[in-house]
Amino acid sequence: MVEFKLENPDKHDKKREELYAKVLSLKDIVSYQDGTVASRMIINRKAGSITVFSFDENEGLSEHTAPYDAVVTIIDGECEVWVAGQTLQMKEGQTIIFPANVPHALSAITKFKMTLTMIRG
């Protein structure tokens, strides 16, 4: 087995070093936890970040805005999203782009997991 080491890792990279150069199942990165939202950032750079979230049933993120476009992909379960006054349902395998500075929110219909990719520009 080949061991991968980053050149000049910062403290945050050290936490994620175990993820590099490996085949990952994103569904398995974060477990469901009763009554809460859990997350694990898998990439965090000046250019952007990728975070995996799990939401218990009836959990969500309240309406907010972000200064950058946010790409959300559902990797398990179902949720409802609100963006720019529109309500949409999403399920595993679907992706939505929340435009920068546009109010958006989401709520679990069932337990669900998602990836959030933020590209700063």
C-alpha positions as CSV (number, residue, x, y, z in Angstrom):
1,M,0.0,0.0,0.0
2,V,1.3,3.5,-0.9
3,E,1.3,6.1,1.8
4,F,0.5,9.6,0.7
5,K,2.1,12.6,2.5
6,L,1.5,16.3,1.7
7,E,4.4,18.6,1.3
8,N,4.1,21.4,3.9
9,P,0.7,20.4,5.3
10,D,-1.0,22.9,7.6
11,K,-2.8,21.7,10.7
12,H,-6.1,21.4,8.8
13,D,-4.5,19.2,6.1
14,K,-3.2,16.9,8.8
15,K,-6.8,16.1,9.8
16,R,-7.7,15.2,6.2
17,E,-4.5,13.6,5.2
18,E,-6.0,10.1,5.7
19,L,-8.5,10.9,2.9
20,Y,-5.9,11.8,0.2
21,A,-5.2,9.4,-2.7
22,K,-7.9,7.0,-1.6
23,V,-11.1,5.9,-3.2
24,L,-13.9,7.3,-0.9
25,S,-17.5,6.5,-0.5
26,L,-18.9,10.0,0.4
27,K,-22.0,8.4,2.0
28,D,-19.7,6.9,4.6
29,I,-17.7,10.0,5.4
30,V,-20.3,11.3,7.9
31,S,-22.7,9.1,10.0
32,Y,-26.3,10.1,10.8
33,Q,-26.7,11.4,14.4
34,D,-30.1,11.5,16.1
35,G,-31.6,15.0,16.3
36,T,-28.8,16.9,14.7
37,V,-26.8,17.9,11.6
38,A,-23.2,16.5,11.3
39,S,-20.5,17.5,8.9
40,R,-17.0,16.8,7.8
41,M,-14.9,19.1,5.6
42,I,-12.9,17.0,3.2
43,I,-11.2,19.8,1.3
44,N,-10.5,23.4,2.5
45,R,-8.5,25.7,0.4
46,K,-8.4,29.4,-0.4
47,A,-10.1,28.6,-3.7
48,G,-13.0,26.7,-2.0
49,S,-14.1,23.8,0.1
50,I,-16.0,20.5,-0.1
51,T,-18.0,19.4,3.0
52,V,-20.2,16.3,3.5
53,F,-23.2,16.7,5.7
54,S,-25.8,14.4,7.3
55,F,-29.2,15.6,8.5
56,D,-31.5,13.7,10.7
57,E,-35.2,13.7,9.8
58,N,-36.8,17.2,10.4
59,E,-33.4,18.9,10.6
60,G,-32.2,21.5,8.2
61,L,-30.4,24.8,7.6
62,S,-32.3,28.0,8.0
63,E,-32.5,30.6,5.3
64,H,-29.2,32.3,4.7
65,T,-27.0,33.7,1.9
66,A,-23.4,32.9,0.9
67,P,-21.0,35.3,-0.9
68,Y,-20.2,32.5,-3.4
69,D,-22.1,30.0,-5.6
70,A,-22.8,26.8,-3.6
71,V,-23.2,23.5,-5.3
72,V,-25.2,20.9,-3.3
73,T,-25.5,17.2,-4.4
74,I,-27.8,14.8,-2.5
75,I,-26.0,11.5,-1.9
76,D,-28.6,9.8,0.3
77,G,-32.3,10.4,1.2
78,E,-34.5,13.4,0.3
79,C,-34.8,17.0,1.2
80,E,-36.7,20.2,0.4
81,V,-34.9,23.3,-0.7
82,W,-35.9,26.9,-0.9
83,V,-34.1,29.3,-3.3
84,A,-35.2,32.7,-4.5
85,G,-38.8,32.1,-3.4
86,Q,-39.0,28.7,-5.1
87,T,-39.5,25.4,-3.3
88,L,-38.0,22.2,-4.8
89,Q,-37.7,18.6,-3.7
90,M,-34.4,16.8,-4.2
91,K,-33.4,13.2,-3.9
92,E,-30.2,11.1,-4.2
93,G,-28.2,11.9,-7.3
94,Q,-29.6,15.4,-7.8
95,T,-27.6,18.6,-7.7
96,I,-28.6,22.3,-7.3
97,I,-26.6,25.5,-7.6
98,F,-27.5,28.2,-5.1
99,P,-26.4,31.5,-6.6
100,A,-24.2,33.8,-4.6
101,N,-26.1,36.3,-2.4
102,V,-29.5,34.7,-3.0
103,P,-31.4,33.5,0.1
104,H,-31.7,29.7,0.4
105,A,-32.5,27.0,2.9
106,L,-33.1,23.3,3.2
107,S,-34.9,20.8,5.3
108,A,-34.9,17.0,5.6
109,I,-37.9,15.1,4.3
110,T,-36.1,11.9,5.3
111,K,-32.7,11.5,6.8
112,F,-30.4,12.7,4.1
113,K,-26.7,13.3,3.2
114,M,-25.3,15.9,0.9
115,T,-22.1,17.4,-0.4
116,L,-21.6,21.1,-0.4
117,T,-19.0,22.6,-2.8
118,M,-18.1,26.2,-2.4
119,I,-15.9,27.9,-5.0
120,R,-14.5,31.3,-3.9
121,G,-13.8,33.6,-6.7
